[in-house]
Amino acid sequence: MGQIISDVTDILNYKENKNAAEKNKKKILSDIVSDESEKQNIVKKVLATQRAKYGASGMSANGITEKNVMHRLQQEIETPYDNKIKTNMAKLNSIGVKKKNMLTSILEHLDKLV
């Protein structure tokens, strides 16, 4: 009897759970977008700081290779944000709504009609 009550409760809460999962997905996607925007801003600031530092010291660009600059940027910026993206993608993959057998499938089609 307890299992029937549990199944009925899960079925009745299906739409709520589905909406909550969608809300979580949207939040994670917005976090990914804001992280990417923040990363771009940091890259711009780091490049501007490097240019100002080298210019103030009278250093010419002859001794600086693009490879060295890009390597430093990757170490300072790319790696931490890559880890954030991996974490967010893992969260996205873990979000799911537990479906209950055939009755839940029918309810899913009813959601589309309503």
NORKATA-V495656 format. One record per residue. N is the residue number from 1. RES is the residue in three letters. D_FIRST is the distance of its C-alpha to the first C-alpha in Angstrom with 1 decimal. Layout:
N;RES;D_FIRST + N;RES;D_FIRST
//
This chain:
1;MET;0.0 + 2;GLY;3.8 + 3;GLN;5.4 + 4;ILE;5.2 + 5;ILE;6.4 + 6;SER;8.7 + 7;ASP;10.0 + 8;VAL;10.8 + 9;THR;12.4 + 10;ASP;14.4 + 11;ILE;15.5 + 12;LEU;16.7 + 13;ASN;18.4 + 14;TYR;20.0 + 15;LYS;23.3 + 16;GLU;23.7 + 17;ASN;23.2 + 18;LYS;25.6 + 19;ASN;28.2 + 20;ALA;28.0 + 21;ALA;28.6 + 22;GLU;31.5 + 23;LYS;32.9 + 24;ASN;32.8 + 25;LYS;34.6 + 26;LYS;37.2 + 27;LYS;37.8 + 28;ILE;38.3 + 29;LEU;40.6 + 30;SER;42.6 + 31;ASP;42.9 + 32;ILE;44.3 + 33;VAL;46.8 + 34;SER;47.9 + 35;ASP;48.3 + 36;GLU;50.5 + 37;SER;52.6 + 38;GLU;53.0 + 39;LYS;54.0 + 40;GLN;56.7 + 41;ASN;58.0 + 42;ILE;58.3 + 43;VAL;60.2 + 44;LYS;62.6 + 45;LYS;63.2 + 46;VAL;63.7 + 47;LEU;66.2 + 48;ALA;68.0 + 49;THR;68.3 + 50;GLN;69.6 + 51;ARG;72.1 + 52;ALA;73.3 + 53;LYS;73.5 + 54;TYR;75.5 + 55;GLY;77.7 + 56;ALA;78.4 + 57;SER;79.5 + 58;GLY;81.8 + 59;MET;80.0 + 60;SER;80.3 + 61;ALA;77.6 + 62;ASN;79.6 + 63;GLY;78.0 + 64;ILE;74.4 + 65;THR;72.7 + 66;GLU;69.8 + 67;LYS;68.0 + 68;ASN;68.2 + 69;VAL;67.1 + 70;MET;64.1 + 71;HIS;63.2 + 72;ARG;63.2 + 73;LEU;61.2 + 74;GLN;58.6 + 75;GLN;58.3 + 76;GLU;58.1 + 77;ILE;56.0 + 78;GLU;54.3 + 79;THR;52.6 + 80;PRO;50.6 + 81;TYR;49.5 + 82;ASP;48.6 + 83;ASN;46.2 + 84;LYS;44.7 + 85;ILE;44.3 + 86;LYS;42.6 + 87;THR;40.2 + 88;ASN;39.5 + 89;MET;39.0 + 90;ALA;36.5 + 91;LYS;34.6 + 92;LEU;34.7 + 93;ASN;33.5 + 94;SER;30.5 + 95;ILE;29.3 + 96;GLY;26.7 + 97;VAL;23.7 + 98;LYS;20.6 + 99;LYS;19.9 + 100;LYS;16.7 + 101;ASN;17.5 + 102;MET;19.3 + 103;LEU;17.8 + 104;THR;19.0 + 105;SER;22.3 + 106;ILE;22.7 + 107;LEU;22.1 + 108;GLU;24.8 + 109;HIS;27.2 + 110;LEU;26.4 + 111;ASP;27.4 + 112;LYS;30.7 + 113;LEU;31.3 + 114;VAL;30.5
//
